[in-house]
Amino acid sequence: MATIYTLGHPSKRTQFTYSGDVASGTVLYFTGKPKISSAFYKAILNQFQGRTIPGGFSMTDPTKGGLGEWVDENSSKLNGARLTPRHASFIAAVLVNERYITNSLRGNAVYLHF
């Protein structure tokens, strides 16, 4: 198991633990213990390959074109359970931790570099 922080400004980060890895799928240890399949990670990496996108993790107003919006719209079909833009913040942190992507901050906004 790995214990890491979500991305963003240090005052807004949340610590969490996950088991598994991107290649085999993960379980995120927080409310509901959602499972993220390896196929879902692969779909994310394929969808945004070569691009820089906003994180868009807001539950109430996810940024258009961001990972949060994409996860919210595609998780039921591609992961078998609906995930929210908030889950995307954990997914992005796993992808950064395992060196699949990098991230940067512009003000308080998180950007993901695929």
Biopython code that builds the backbone (N, CA, C, O; Angstrom):
import numpy as np
from Bio.PDB.StructureBuilder import StructureBuilder

atoms = [
    (1, "MET", "N", (0.836, -1.187, 0.000)),
    (1, "MET", "CA", (0.000, 0.000, 0.000)),
    (1, "MET", "C", (0.875, 1.243, 0.000)),
    (1, "MET", "O", (1.958, 1.271, 0.586)),
    (2, "ALA", "N", (0.379, 2.255, -0.666)),
    (2, "ALA", "CA", (1.070, 3.539, -0.714)),
    (2, "ALA", "C", (0.185, 4.601, -0.075)),
    (2, "ALA", "O", (-1.031, 4.590, -0.260)),
    (3, "THR", "N", (0.785, 5.508, 0.669)),
    (3, "THR", "CA", (0.069, 6.643, 1.245)),
    (3, "THR", "C", (0.637, 7.897, 0.604)),
    (3, "THR", "O", (1.832, 8.177, 0.705)),
    (4, "ILE", "N", (-0.243, 8.654, -0.062)),
    (4, "ILE", "CA", (0.160, 9.841, -0.812)),
    (4, "ILE", "C", (-0.859, 10.959, -0.575)),
    (4, "ILE", "O", (-1.830, 10.779, 0.160)),
    (5, "TYR", "N", (-0.629, 12.097, -1.196)),
    (5, "TYR", "CA", (-1.545, 13.239, -1.119)),
    (5, "TYR", "C", (-2.148, 13.524, -2.479)),
    (5, "TYR", "O", (-1.528, 13.275, -3.513)),
    (6, "THR", "N", (-3.372, 14.051, -2.468)),
    (6, "THR", "CA", (-3.961, 14.545, -3.703)),
    (6, "THR", "C", (-3.129, 15.728, -4.176)),
    (6, "THR", "O", (-2.284, 16.236, -3.439)),
    (7, "LEU", "N", (-3.372, 16.162, -5.405)),
    (7, "LEU", "CA", (-2.608, 17.246, -6.009)),
    (7, "LEU", "C", (-3.230, 18.582, -5.653)),
    (7, "LEU", "O", (-4.382, 18.643, -5.223)),
    (8, "GLY", "N", (-2.479, 19.635, -5.830)),
    (8, "GLY", "CA", (-3.022, 20.966, -5.612)),
    (8, "GLY", "C", (-2.222, 21.739, -4.596)),
    (8, "GLY", "O", (-1.141, 21.328, -4.174)),
    (9, "HIS", "N", (-2.779, 22.872, -4.212)),
    (9, "HIS", "CA", (-2.145, 23.728, -3.224)),
    (9, "HIS", "C", (-2.022, 22.948, -1.920)),
    (9, "HIS", "O", (-2.960, 22.248, -1.539)),
    (10, "PRO", "N", (-0.888, 23.051, -1.228)),
    (10, "PRO", "CA", (-0.687, 22.276, 0.006)),
    (10, "PRO", "C", (-1.815, 22.412, 1.028)),
    (10, "PRO", "O", (-2.082, 21.463, 1.765)),
    (11, "SER", "N", (-2.472, 23.545, 1.091)),
    (11, "SER", "CA", (-3.560, 23.721, 2.065)),
    (11, "SER", "C", (-4.821, 22.942, 1.684)),
    (11, "SER", "O", (-5.725, 22.790, 2.505)),
    (12, "LYS", "N", (-4.887, 22.453, 0.455)),
    (12, "LYS", "CA", (-6.088, 21.750, -0.009)),
    (12, "LYS", "C", (-5.872, 20.263, -0.237)),
    (12, "LYS", "O", (-6.811, 19.561, -0.614)),
    (13, "ARG", "N", (-4.662, 19.765, -0.018)),
    (13, "ARG", "CA", (-4.361, 18.366, -0.278)),
    (13, "ARG", "C", (-4.978, 17.461, 0.781)),
    (13, "ARG", "O", (-5.124, 17.843, 1.942)),
    (14, "THR", "N", (-5.337, 16.253, 0.354)),
    (14, "THR", "CA", (-5.873, 15.235, 1.238)),
    (14, "THR", "C", (-4.969, 14.014, 1.179)),
    (14, "THR", "O", (-4.609, 13.549, 0.098)),
    (15, "GLN", "N", (-4.606, 13.500, 2.345)),
    (15, "GLN", "CA", (-3.798, 12.292, 2.381)),
    (15, "GLN", "C", (-4.708, 11.078, 2.229)),
    (15, "GLN", "O", (-5.800, 11.036, 2.796)),
    (16, "PHE", "N", (-4.248, 10.085, 1.454)),
    (16, "PHE", "CA", (-5.015, 8.856, 1.303)),
    (16, "PHE", "C", (-4.070, 7.691, 1.017)),
    (16, "PHE", "O", (-2.898, 7.880, 0.695)),
    (17, "THR", "N", (-4.610, 6.500, 1.144)),
    (17, "THR", "CA", (-3.850, 5.276, 0.896)),
    (17, "THR", "C", (-4.526, 4.521, -0.237)),
    (17, "THR", "O", (-5.749, 4.550, -0.378)),
    (18, "TYR", "N", (-3.719, 3.848, -1.039)),
    (18, "TYR", "CA", (-4.265, 2.971, -2.067)),
    (18, "TYR", "C", (-3.436, 1.705, -2.152)),
    (18, "TYR", "O", (-2.258, 1.677, -1.794)),
    (19, "SER", "N", (-4.085, 0.657, -2.638)),
    (19, "SER", "CA", (-3.370, -0.597, -2.884)),
    (19, "SER", "C", (-3.433, -0.891, -4.371)),
    (19, "SER", "O", (-4.286, -0.367, -5.088)),
    (20, "GLY", "N", (-2.510, -1.745, -4.827)),
    (20, "GLY", "CA", (-2.435, -2.075, -6.243)),
    (20, "GLY", "C", (-1.582, -1.066, -6.973)),
    (20, "GLY", "O", (-0.802, -0.329, -6.371)),
    (21, "ASP", "N", (-1.748, -1.048, -8.294)),
    (21, "ASP", "CA", (-1.027, -0.092, -9.124)),
    (21, "ASP", "C", (-1.818, 0.147, -10.402)),
    (21, "ASP", "O", (-2.820, -0.521, -10.660)),
    (22, "VAL", "N", (-1.365, 1.091, -11.186)),
    (22, "VAL", "CA", (-2.066, 1.459, -12.415)),
    (22, "VAL", "C", (-2.175, 0.259, -13.357)),
    (22, "VAL", "O", (-3.212, 0.062, -13.991)),
    (23, "ALA", "N", (-1.122, -0.535, -13.450)),
    (23, "ALA", "CA", (-1.104, -1.665, -14.385)),
    (23, "ALA", "C", (-2.093, -2.765, -14.022)),
    (23, "ALA", "O", (-2.598, -3.455, -14.907)),
    (24, "SER", "N", (-2.381, -2.938, -12.723)),
    (24, "SER", "CA", (-3.287, -4.019, -12.313)),
    (24, "SER", "C", (-4.602, -3.514, -11.729)),
    (24, "SER", "O", (-5.502, -4.310, -11.462)),
    (25, "GLY", "N", (-4.723, -2.223, -11.530)),
    (25, "GLY", "CA", (-5.912, -1.641, -10.914)),
    (25, "GLY", "C", (-5.641, -1.317, -9.461)),
    (25, "GLY", "O", (-4.744, -1.890, -8.844)),
    (26, "THR", "N", (-6.419, -0.396, -8.916)),
    (26, "THR", "CA", (-6.210, 0.040, -7.535)),
    (26, "THR", "C", (-7.515, 0.020, -6.747)),
    (26, "THR", "O", (-8.610, -0.001, -7.308)),
    (27, "VAL", "N", (-7.355, 0.029, -5.437)),
    (27, "VAL", "CA", (-8.441, 0.302, -4.501)),
    (27, "VAL", "C", (-8.019, 1.548, -3.741)),
    (27, "VAL", "O", (-6.923, 1.595, -3.183)),
    (28, "LEU", "N", (-8.880, 2.557, -3.715)),
    (28, "LEU", "CA", (-8.618, 3.804, -3.009)),
    (28, "LEU", "C", (-9.240, 3.704, -1.628)),
    (28, "LEU", "O", (-10.438, 3.449, -1.511)),
    (29, "TYR", "N", (-8.454, 3.897, -0.588)),
    (29, "TYR", "CA", (-8.951, 3.735, 0.780)),
    (29, "TYR", "C", (-9.433, 5.057, 1.353)),
    (29, "TYR", "O", (-8.711, 5.759, 2.061)),
    (30, "PHE", "N", (-10.668, 5.365, 1.024)),
    (30, "PHE", "CA", (-11.428, 6.434, 1.645)),
    (30, "PHE", "C", (-12.886, 6.059, 1.422)),
    (30, "PHE", "O", (-13.144, 4.942, 0.973)),
    (31, "THR", "N", (-13.825, 6.900, 1.700)),
    (31, "THR", "CA", (-15.242, 6.584, 1.661)),
    (31, "THR", "C", (-15.623, 5.675, 0.489)),
    (31, "THR", "O", (-15.458, 6.047, -0.673)),
    (32, "GLY", "N", (-16.126, 4.500, 0.799)),
    (32, "GLY", "CA", (-16.610, 3.564, -0.217)),
    (32, "GLY", "C", (-15.554, 2.650, -0.806)),
    (32, "GLY", "O", (-15.898, 1.680, -1.481)),
    (33, "LYS", "N", (-14.283, 2.927, -0.575)),
    (33, "LYS", "CA", (-13.186, 2.128, -1.122)),
    (33, "LYS", "C", (-13.382, 1.797, -2.607)),
    (33, "LYS", "O", (-13.430, 0.625, -2.980)),
    (34, "PRO", "N", (-13.494, 2.820, -3.448)),
    (34, "PRO", "CA", (-13.724, 2.552, -4.868)),
    (34, "PRO", "C", (-12.554, 1.829, -5.529)),
    (34, "PRO", "O", (-11.387, 2.058, -5.211)),
    (35, "LYS", "N", (-12.910, 0.954, -6.453)),
    (35, "LYS", "CA", (-11.917, 0.243, -7.246)),
    (35, "LYS", "C", (-11.780, 0.950, -8.587)),
    (35, "LYS", "O", (-12.768, 1.317, -9.224)),
    (36, "ILE", "N", (-10.537, 1.129, -8.996)),
    (36, "ILE", "CA", (-10.256, 1.734, -10.292)),
    (36, "ILE", "C", (-9.552, 0.661, -11.120)),
    (36, "ILE", "O", (-8.463, 0.212, -10.763)),
    (37, "SER", "N", (-10.168, 0.255, -12.215)),
    (37, "SER", "CA", (-9.615, -0.835, -13.014)),
    (37, "SER", "C", (-8.410, -0.375, -13.832)),
    (37, "SER", "O", (-8.259, 0.806, -14.145)),
    (38, "SER", "N", (-7.573, -1.329, -14.162)),
    (38, "SER", "CA", (-6.433, -1.009, -15.031)),
    (38, "SER", "C", (-6.932, -0.508, -16.383)),
    (38, "SER", "O", (-6.311, 0.364, -16.990)),
    (39, "ALA", "N", (-8.057, -1.058, -16.857)),
    (39, "ALA", "CA", (-8.621, -0.620, -18.139)),
    (39, "ALA", "C", (-9.061, 0.848, -18.074)),
    (39, "ALA", "O", (-8.947, 1.573, -19.062)),
    (40, "PHE", "N", (-9.563, 1.285, -16.914)),
    (40, "PHE", "CA", (-9.985, 2.683, -16.771)),
    (40, "PHE", "C", (-8.764, 3.605, -16.779)),
    (40, "PHE", "O", (-8.779, 4.652, -17.427)),
    (41, "TYR", "N", (-7.724, 3.224, -16.070)),
    (41, "TYR", "CA", (-6.486, 4.014, -16.137)),
    (41, "TYR", "C", (-5.982, 4.091, -17.582)),
    (41, "TYR", "O", (-5.589, 5.159, -18.050)),
    (42, "LYS", "N", (-5.996, 2.969, -18.275)),
    (42, "LYS", "CA", (-5.515, 2.949, -19.663)),
    (42, "LYS", "C", (-6.367, 3.864, -20.546)),
    (42, "LYS", "O", (-5.841, 4.572, -21.405)),
    (43, "ALA", "N", (-7.686, 3.846, -20.329)),
    (43, "ALA", "CA", (-8.585, 4.715, -21.106)),
    (43, "ALA", "C", (-8.252, 6.190, -20.859)),
    (43, "ALA", "O", (-8.249, 6.994, -21.792)),
    (44, "ILE", "N", (-7.972, 6.540, -19.601)),
    (44, "ILE", "CA", (-7.597, 7.923, -19.271)),
    (44, "ILE", "C", (-6.304, 8.300, -19.985)),
    (44, "ILE", "O", (-6.217, 9.356, -20.612)),
    (45, "LEU", "N", (-5.308, 7.438, -19.886)),
    (45, "LEU", "CA", (-4.009, 7.727, -20.508)),
    (45, "LEU", "C", (-4.132, 7.844, -22.025)),
    (45, "LEU", "O", (-3.491, 8.702, -22.633)),
    (46, "ASN", "N", (-4.941, 6.998, -22.635)),
    (46, "ASN", "CA", (-5.149, 7.064, -24.088)),
    (46, "ASN", "C", (-5.923, 8.314, -24.494)),
    (46, "ASN", "O", (-5.597, 8.953, -25.495)),
    (47, "GLN", "N", (-6.944, 8.661, -23.719)),
    (47, "GLN", "CA", (-7.787, 9.814, -24.032)),
    (47, "GLN", "C", (-6.988, 11.115, -24.067)),
    (47, "GLN", "O", (-7.215, 11.968, -24.926)),
    (48, "PHE", "N", (-6.058, 11.260, -23.134)),
    (48, "PHE", "CA", (-5.378, 12.545, -22.979)),
    (48, "PHE", "C", (-3.898, 12.512, -23.382)),
    (48, "PHE", "O", (-3.169, 13.468, -23.116)),
    (49, "GLN", "N", (-3.456, 11.450, -24.004)),
    (49, "GLN", "CA", (-2.049, 11.284, -24.390)),
    (49, "GLN", "C", (-1.516, 12.511, -25.125)),
    (49, "GLN", "O", (-2.129, 12.990, -26.079)),
    (50, "GLY", "N", (-0.369, 13.011, -24.672)),
    (50, "GLY", "CA", (0.283, 14.145, -25.329)),
    (50, "GLY", "C", (-0.320, 15.502, -25.034)),
    (50, "GLY", "O", (0.095, 16.502, -25.621)),
    (51, "ARG", "N", (-1.296, 15.557, -24.132)),
    (51, "ARG", "CA", (-1.994, 16.817, -23.857)),
    (51, "ARG", "C", (-1.760, 17.288, -22.428)),
    (51, "ARG", "O", (-1.379, 16.509, -21.555)),
    (52, "THR", "N", (-1.993, 18.563, -22.209)),
    (52, "THR", "CA", (-2.059, 19.144, -20.870)),
    (52, "THR", "C", (-3.500, 19.577, -20.662)),
    (52, "THR", "O", (-4.061, 20.318, -21.469)),
    (53, "ILE", "N", (-4.092, 19.108, -19.571)),
    (53, "ILE", "CA", (-5.504, 19.408, -19.296)),
    (53, "ILE", "C", (-5.655, 19.884, -17.852)),
    (53, "ILE", "O", (-4.801, 19.607, -17.009)),
    (54, "PRO", "N", (-6.752, 20.607, -17.570)),
    (54, "PRO", "CA", (-7.012, 20.970, -16.171)),
    (54, "PRO", "C", (-7.472, 19.745, -15.385)),
    (54, "PRO", "O", (-8.073, 18.824, -15.937)),
    (55, "GLY", "N", (-7.178, 19.756, -14.092)),
    (55, "GLY", "CA", (-7.675, 18.682, -13.233)),
    (55, "GLY", "C", (-9.197, 18.721, -13.171)),
    (55, "GLY", "O", (-9.862, 17.709, -13.392)),
    (56, "GLY", "N", (-9.739, 19.888, -12.870)),
    (56, "GLY", "CA", (-11.196, 20.050, -12.836)),
    (56, "GLY", "C", (-11.876, 19.180, -11.807)),
    (56, "GLY", "O", (-12.841, 18.485, -12.126)),
    (57, "PHE", "N", (-11.386, 19.205, -10.565)),
    (57, "PHE", "CA", (-11.862, 18.288, -9.537)),
    (57, "PHE", "C", (-13.059, 18.786, -8.740)),
    (57, "PHE", "O", (-13.500, 18.098, -7.820)),
    (58, "SER", "N", (-13.598, 19.952, -9.059)),
    (58, "SER", "CA", (-14.735, 20.501, -8.310)),
    (58, "SER", "C", (-15.967, 19.606, -8.458)),
    (58, "SER", "O", (-16.339, 19.214, -9.564)),
    (59, "MET", "N", (-16.584, 19.297, -7.334)),
    (59, "MET", "CA", (-17.806, 18.491, -7.360)),
    (59, "MET", "C", (-18.982, 19.274, -7.936)),
    (59, "MET", "O", (-19.870, 18.691, -8.558)),
    (60, "THR", "N", (-18.993, 20.583, -7.735)),
    (60, "THR", "CA", (-20.141, 21.379, -8.154)),
    (60, "THR", "C", (-19.977, 22.008, -9.530)),
    (60, "THR", "O", (-20.964, 22.293, -10.207)),
    (61, "ASP", "N", (-18.740, 22.222, -9.941)),
    (61, "ASP", "CA", (-18.499, 22.884, -11.228)),
    (61, "ASP", "C", (-17.181, 22.407, -11.838)),
    (61, "ASP", "O", (-16.235, 23.187, -11.946)),
    (62, "PRO", "N", (-17.109, 21.107, -12.245)),
    (62, "PRO", "CA", (-15.849, 20.616, -12.817)),
    (62, "PRO", "C", (-15.508, 21.362, -14.104)),
    (62, "PRO", "O", (-16.385, 21.660, -14.915)),
    (63, "THR", "N", (-14.238, 21.655, -14.274)),
    (63, "THR", "CA", (-13.764, 22.408, -15.437)),
    (63, "THR", "C", (-14.031, 21.629, -16.719)),
    (63, "THR", "O", (-13.729, 20.439, -16.808)),
    (64, "LYS", "N", (-14.596, 22.309, -17.706)),
    (64, "LYS", "CA", (-14.828, 21.688, -19.014)),
    (64, "LYS", "C", (-13.511, 21.195, -19.589)),
    (64, "LYS", "O", (-12.507, 21.908, -19.568)),
    (65, "GLY", "N", (-13.520, 19.981, -20.099)),
    (65, "GLY", "CA", (-12.323, 19.408, -20.693)),
    (65, "GLY", "C", (-11.329, 18.859, -19.695)),
    (65, "GLY", "O", (-10.259, 18.387, -20.081)),
    (66, "GLY", "N", (-11.668, 18.913, -18.406)),
    (66, "GLY", "CA", (-10.770, 18.432, -17.369)),
    (66, "GLY", "C", (-10.974, 16.952, -17.054)),
    (66, "GLY", "O", (-11.936, 16.326, -17.499)),
    (67, "LEU", "N", (-10.053, 16.424, -16.284)),
    (67, "LEU", "CA", (-10.146, 15.017, -15.904)),
    (67, "LEU", "C", (-11.386, 14.748, -15.065)),
    (67, "LEU", "O", (-12.031, 13.714, -15.236)),
    (68, "GLY", "N", (-11.728, 15.656, -14.168)),
    (68, "GLY", "CA", (-12.915, 15.461, -13.330)),
    (68, "GLY", "C", (-14.173, 15.274, -14.146)),
    (68, "GLY", "O", (-14.961, 14.367, -13.878)),
    (69, "GLU", "N", (-14.369, 16.117, -15.133)),
    (69, "GLU", "CA", (-15.539, 16.008, -16.007)),
    (69, "GLU", "C", (-15.519, 14.676, -16.754)),
    (69, "GLU", "O", (-16.545, 14.003, -16.846)),
    (70, "TRP", "N", (-14.361, 14.293, -17.288)),
    (70, "TRP", "CA", (-14.251, 13.052, -18.059)),
    (70, "TRP", "C", (-14.541, 11.837, -17.192)),
    (70, "TRP", "O", (-15.255, 10.928, -17.616)),
    (71, "VAL", "N", (-13.992, 11.812, -15.979)),
    (71, "VAL", "CA", (-14.243, 10.690, -15.068)),
    (71, "VAL", "C", (-15.729, 10.617, -14.727)),
    (71, "VAL", "O", (-16.318, 9.536, -14.742)),
    (72, "ASP", "N", (-16.330, 11.755, -14.423)),
    (72, "ASP", "CA", (-17.756, 11.809, -14.091)),
    (72, "ASP", "C", (-18.607, 11.261, -15.236)),
    (72, "ASP", "O", (-19.573, 10.537, -14.995)),
    (73, "GLU", "N", (-18.258, 11.597, -16.473)),
    (73, "GLU", "CA", (-19.056, 11.202, -17.637)),
    (73, "GLU", "C", (-18.775, 9.786, -18.136)),
    (73, "GLU", "O", (-19.632, 9.199, -18.797)),
    (74, "ASN", "N", (-17.611, 9.223, -17.845)),
    (74, "ASN", "CA", (-17.217, 7.944, -18.449)),
    (74, "ASN", "C", (-17.030, 6.782, -17.482)),
    (74, "ASN", "O", (-16.913, 5.637, -17.919)),
    (75, "SER", "N", (-16.998, 7.045, -16.194)),
    (75, "SER", "CA", (-16.673, 5.976, -15.246)),
    (75, "SER", "C", (-17.726, 4.871, -15.189)),
    (75, "SER", "O", (-17.362, 3.699, -15.088)),
    (76, "SER", "N", (-18.994, 5.193, -15.250)),
    (76, "SER", "CA", (-20.022, 4.142, -15.185)),
    (76, "SER", "C", (-19.833, 3.123, -16.295)),
    (76, "SER", "O", (-19.909, 1.918, -16.057)),
    (77, "LYS", "N", (-19.591, 3.599, -17.491)),
    (77, "LYS", "CA", (-19.446, 2.722, -18.648)),
    (77, "LYS", "C", (-18.094, 2.006, -18.654)),
    (77, "LYS", "O", (-18.030, 0.814, -18.956)),
    (78, "LEU", "N", (-17.024, 2.715, -18.327)),
    (78, "LEU", "CA", (-15.681, 2.159, -18.487)),
    (78, "LEU", "C", (-15.091, 1.531, -17.224)),
    (78, "LEU", "O", (-14.140, 0.753, -17.310)),
    (79, "ASN", "N", (-15.642, 1.859, -16.051)),
    (79, "ASN", "CA", (-15.100, 1.330, -14.801)),
    (79, "ASN", "C", (-16.128, 0.497, -14.039)),
    (79, "ASN", "O", (-15.793, -0.140, -13.040)),
    (80, "GLY", "N", (-17.364, 0.500, -14.499)),
    (80, "GLY", "CA", (-18.400, -0.314, -13.863)),
    (80, "GLY", "C", (-19.063, 0.312, -12.653)),
    (80, "GLY", "O", (-19.970, -0.285, -12.073)),
    (81, "ALA", "N", (-18.636, 1.492, -12.261)),
    (81, "ALA", "CA", (-19.256, 2.214, -11.146)),
    (81, "ALA", "C", (-19.044, 3.702, -11.379)),
    (81, "ALA", "O", (-17.995, 4.125, -11.865)),
    (82, "ARG", "N", (-20.056, 4.490, -11.026)),
    (82, "ARG", "CA", (-19.950, 5.931, -11.223)),
    (82, "ARG", "C", (-18.957, 6.519, -10.236)),
    (82, "ARG", "O", (-19.031, 6.281, -9.031)),
    (83, "LEU", "N", (-18.033, 7.288, -10.773)),
    (83, "LEU", "CA", (-17.069, 8.031, -9.972)),
    (83, "LEU", "C", (-17.302, 9.517, -10.213)),
    (83, "LEU", "O", (-17.861, 9.909, -11.237)),
    (84, "THR", "N", (-16.877, 10.330, -9.274)),
    (84, "THR", "CA", (-17.126, 11.764, -9.337)),
    (84, "THR", "C", (-15.837, 12.526, -9.684)),
    (84, "THR", "O", (-14.755, 11.941, -9.725)),
    (85, "PRO", "N", (-15.966, 13.835, -9.933)),
    (85, "PRO", "CA", (-14.765, 14.639, -10.137)),
    (85, "PRO", "C", (-13.815, 14.567, -8.928)),
    (85, "PRO", "O", (-12.599, 14.670, -9.085)),
    (86, "ARG", "N", (-14.366, 14.395, -7.751)),
    (86, "ARG", "CA", (-13.527, 14.252, -6.549)),
    (86, "ARG", "C", (-12.655, 13.001, -6.653)),
    (86, "ARG", "O", (-11.477, 13.040, -6.297)),
    (87, "HIS", "N", (-13.215, 11.901, -7.131)),
    (87, "HIS", "CA", (-12.421, 10.688, -7.341)),
    (87, "HIS", "C", (-11.273, 10.956, -8.320)),
    (87, "HIS", "O", (-10.187, 10.392, -8.183)),
    (88, "ALA", "N", (-11.522, 11.814, -9.302)),
    (88, "ALA", "CA", (-10.486, 12.128, -10.287)),
    (88, "ALA", "C", (-9.251, 12.726, -9.626)),
    (88, "ALA", "O", (-8.136, 12.537, -10.113)),
    (89, "SER", "N", (-9.437, 13.449, -8.518)),
    (89, "SER", "CA", (-8.276, 14.018, -7.828)),
    (89, "SER", "C", (-7.393, 12.921, -7.247)),
    (89, "SER", "O", (-6.171, 13.065, -7.206)),
    (90, "PHE", "N", (-7.992, 11.839, -6.804)),
    (90, "PHE", "CA", (-7.237, 10.700, -6.275)),
    (90, "PHE", "C", (-6.592, 9.919, -7.422)),
    (90, "PHE", "O", (-5.435, 9.506, -7.330)),
    (91, "ILE", "N", (-7.347, 9.722, -8.495)),
    (91, "ILE", "CA", (-6.829, 9.015, -9.675)),
    (91, "ILE", "C", (-5.610, 9.751, -10.231)),
    (91, "ILE", "O", (-4.598, 9.128, -10.549)),
    (92, "ALA", "N", (-5.707, 11.074, -10.347)),
    (92, "ALA", "CA", (-4.588, 11.868, -10.867)),
    (92, "ALA", "C", (-3.367, 11.741, -9.962)),
    (92, "ALA", "O", (-2.242, 11.639, -10.452)),
    (93, "ALA", "N", (-3.577, 11.745, -8.654)),
    (93, "ALA", "CA", (-2.457, 11.619, -7.723)),
    (93, "ALA", "C", (-1.764, 10.265, -7.879)),
    (93, "ALA", "O", (-0.539, 10.186, -7.799)),
    (94, "VAL", "N", (-2.533, 9.206, -8.100)),
    (94, "VAL", "CA", (-1.949, 7.875, -8.331)),
    (94, "VAL", "C", (-1.123, 7.895, -9.616)),
    (94, "VAL", "O", (-0.003, 7.383, -9.644)),
    (95, "LEU", "N", (-1.669, 8.482, -10.672)),
    (95, "LEU", "CA", (-0.947, 8.549, -11.944)),
    (95, "LEU", "C", (0.368, 9.318, -11.805)),
    (95, "LEU", "O", (1.373, 8.933, -12.402)),
    (96, "VAL", "N", (0.368, 10.395, -11.026)),
    (96, "VAL", "CA", (1.603, 11.155, -10.788)),
    (96, "VAL", "C", (2.559, 10.329, -9.932)),
    (96, "VAL", "O", (3.749, 10.245, -10.233)),
    (97, "ASN", "N", (2.044, 9.725, -8.873)),
    (97, "ASN", "CA", (2.890, 8.939, -7.978)),
    (97, "ASN", "C", (3.610, 7.810, -8.712)),
    (97, "ASN", "O", (4.758, 7.490, -8.402)),
    (98, "GLU", "N", (2.934, 7.215, -9.677)),
    (98, "GLU", "CA", (3.523, 6.101, -10.423)),
    (98, "GLU", "C", (4.210, 6.554, -11.712)),
    (98, "GLU", "O", (4.598, 5.733, -12.543)),
    (99, "ARG", "N", (4.352, 7.864, -11.862)),
    (99, "ARG", "CA", (5.127, 8.482, -12.944)),
    (99, "ARG", "C", (4.573, 8.253, -14.353)),
    (99, "ARG", "O", (5.327, 8.188, -15.324)),
    (100, "TYR", "N", (3.259, 8.135, -14.447)),
    (100, "TYR", "CA", (2.618, 8.068, -15.764)),
    (100, "TYR", "C", (2.407, 9.460, -16.329)),
    (100, "TYR", "O", (2.449, 9.659, -17.543)),
    (101, "ILE", "N", (2.176, 10.441, -15.430)),
    (101, "ILE", "CA", (1.956, 11.822, -15.827)),
    (101, "ILE", "C", (2.686, 12.727, -14.839)),
    (101, "ILE", "O", (3.177, 12.268, -13.808)),
    (102, "THR", "N", (2.752, 14.029, -15.170)),
    (102, "THR", "CA", (3.246, 15.032, -14.239)),
    (102, "THR", "C", (2.145, 16.067, -14.033)),
    (102, "THR", "O", (1.131, 16.058, -14.732)),
    (103, "ASN", "N", (2.356, 16.953, -13.073)),
    (103, "ASN", "CA", (1.357, 17.983, -12.810)),
    (103, "ASN", "C", (2.035, 19.302, -12.490)),
    (103, "ASN", "O", (3.219, 19.350, -12.156)),
    (104, "SER", "N", (1.265, 20.362, -12.598)),
    (104, "SER", "CA", (1.740, 21.689, -12.216)),
    (104, "SER", "C", (0.560, 22.486, -11.683)),
    (104, "SER", "O", (-0.596, 22.106, -11.868)),
    (105, "LEU", "N", (0.864, 23.590, -11.023)),
    (105, "LEU", "CA", (-0.160, 24.497, -10.507)),
    (105, "LEU", "C", (-0.096, 25.810, -11.261)),
    (105, "LEU", "O", (0.984, 26.321, -11.557)),
    (106, "ARG", "N", (-1.268, 26.349, -11.569)),
    (106, "ARG", "CA", (-1.388, 27.706, -12.103)),
    (106, "ARG", "C", (-2.356, 28.406, -11.166)),
    (106, "ARG", "O", (-3.572, 28.244, -11.273)),
    (107, "GLY", "N", (-1.805, 29.181, -10.250)),
    (107, "GLY", "CA", (-2.635, 29.701, -9.163)),
    (107, "GLY", "C", (-3.023, 28.521, -8.296)),
    (107, "GLY", "O", (-2.161, 27.787, -7.812)),
    (108, "ASN", "N", (-4.324, 28.337, -8.099)),
    (108, "ASN", "CA", (-4.812, 27.180, -7.342)),
    (108, "ASN", "C", (-5.236, 26.032, -8.257)),
    (108, "ASN", "O", (-5.627, 24.969, -7.773)),
    (109, "ALA", "N", (-5.164, 26.233, -9.562)),
    (109, "ALA", "CA", (-5.644, 25.225, -10.514)),
    (109, "ALA", "C", (-4.556, 24.186, -10.802)),
    (109, "ALA", "O", (-3.397, 24.523, -11.041)),
    (110, "VAL", "N", (-4.965, 22.918, -10.771)),
    (110, "VAL", "CA", (-4.073, 21.816, -11.072)),
    (110, "VAL", "C", (-4.144, 21.532, -12.576)),
    (110, "VAL", "O", (-5.231, 21.453, -13.148)),
    (111, "TYR", "N", (-2.976, 21.378, -13.210)),
    (111, "TYR", "CA", (-2.909, 20.955, -14.603)),
    (111, "TYR", "C", (-2.153, 19.643, -14.681)),
    (111, "TYR", "O", (-1.160, 19.437, -13.983)),
    (112, "LEU", "N", (-2.633, 18.765, -15.535)),
    (112, "LEU", "CA", (-2.066, 17.429, -15.695)),
    (112, "LEU", "C", (-1.409, 17.331, -17.054)),
    (112, "LEU", "O", (-2.002, 17.705, -18.066)),
    (113, "HIS", "N", (-0.186, 16.830, -17.081)),
    (113, "HIS", "CA", (0.589, 16.717, -18.303)),
    (113, "HIS", "C", (0.740, 15.240, -18.674)),
    (113, "HIS", "O", (1.480, 14.491, -18.036)),
    (114, "PHE", "N", (0.023, 14.850, -19.714)),
    (114, "PHE", "CA", (0.022, 13.446, -20.145)),
    (114, "PHE", "C", (1.086, 13.206, -21.193)),
    (114, "PHE", "O", (1.235, 12.083, -21.675)),
]
sb = StructureBuilder()
sb.init_structure("model")
sb.init_model(0)
sb.init_chain("A")
sb.init_seg("    ")
for serial, (resi, resn, name, xyz) in enumerate(atoms, 1):
    if name == "N":
        sb.init_residue(resn, " ", resi, " ")
    sb.init_atom(name, np.array(xyz, "f"), 0.0, 1.0, " ", f" {name:<3s}", serial, name[0])
structure = sb.get_structure()
